[in-house]
Amino acid sequence: MDIIKKFVVFELNNVMGSERHKALELVEFKGFVSNSFDTEEDAIEALVKDKKTFEGYLIIRQIYID
């Protein structure tokens, strides 16, 4: 059994202007950068390089079991 751990970045957005209700949207990076990172630090570095510094983000671990 193979277990692969990756980190994915989501952006927190308000739903229909509501401060109480949030939605998660997958972040798209410029160029050929995939939103699948080996470490949280790699994900943070990609956000900084892409100048995505003024939003609320969540970095979530995804686990693939094969």
C-alpha positions as CSV (number, residue, x, y, z in Angstrom):
1,M,0.0,0.0,0.0
2,D,1.4,3.4,-1.0
3,I,0.5,6.5,1.0
4,I,1.2,9.9,-0.5
5,K,0.9,13.1,1.5
6,K,0.6,16.4,-0.3
7,F,-0.4,19.9,0.8
8,V,-3.0,22.0,-1.1
9,V,-3.8,25.7,-0.8
10,F,-7.4,27.0,-0.5
11,E,-8.6,30.6,-0.3
12,L,-11.2,31.6,2.2
13,N,-13.9,33.7,0.5
14,N,-17.1,35.3,1.8
15,V,-20.3,33.8,0.5
16,M,-22.5,36.5,-1.0
17,G,-20.9,39.3,1.0
18,S,-21.5,37.5,4.4
19,E,-18.8,37.7,7.0
20,R,-20.2,34.7,8.8
21,H,-20.3,32.3,5.8
22,K,-17.1,31.3,4.1
23,A,-16.3,29.1,1.1
24,L,-13.1,27.4,0.2
25,E,-11.8,27.8,-3.3
26,L,-8.8,26.1,-4.7
27,V,-5.9,28.6,-5.4
28,E,-4.6,28.8,-8.9
29,F,-1.0,29.8,-9.3
30,K,0.5,31.7,-12.2
31,G,2.6,29.7,-14.7
32,F,3.1,26.0,-14.4
33,V,2.9,25.8,-10.6
34,S,0.7,22.9,-9.4
35,N,-1.3,23.3,-6.3
36,S,0.2,20.2,-4.8
37,F,3.2,20.6,-2.5
38,D,5.4,18.2,-0.5
39,T,5.6,20.5,2.6
40,E,3.6,23.4,4.1
41,E,6.7,25.5,3.7
42,D,6.7,24.9,-0.1
43,A,3.1,26.0,-0.2
44,I,3.8,29.2,1.7
45,E,6.8,30.0,-0.6
46,A,4.6,29.5,-3.6
47,L,2.0,32.0,-2.2
48,V,4.7,34.5,-1.5
49,K,6.3,34.1,-5.0
50,D,2.9,34.5,-6.6
51,K,2.4,37.7,-4.5
52,K,-0.7,36.2,-2.8
53,T,-0.2,37.8,0.5
54,F,-3.3,39.8,1.4
55,E,-6.0,37.0,1.5
56,G,-7.0,34.3,4.0
57,Y,-5.6,30.9,3.0
58,L,-5.8,27.4,4.4
59,I,-3.1,24.8,3.7
60,I,-4.7,21.4,3.9
61,R,-3.0,18.0,3.9
62,Q,-4.3,15.6,1.4
63,I,-3.6,11.9,1.7
64,Y,-3.8,9.5,-1.2
65,I,-3.9,5.8,-0.4
66,D,-3.2,3.5,-3.3
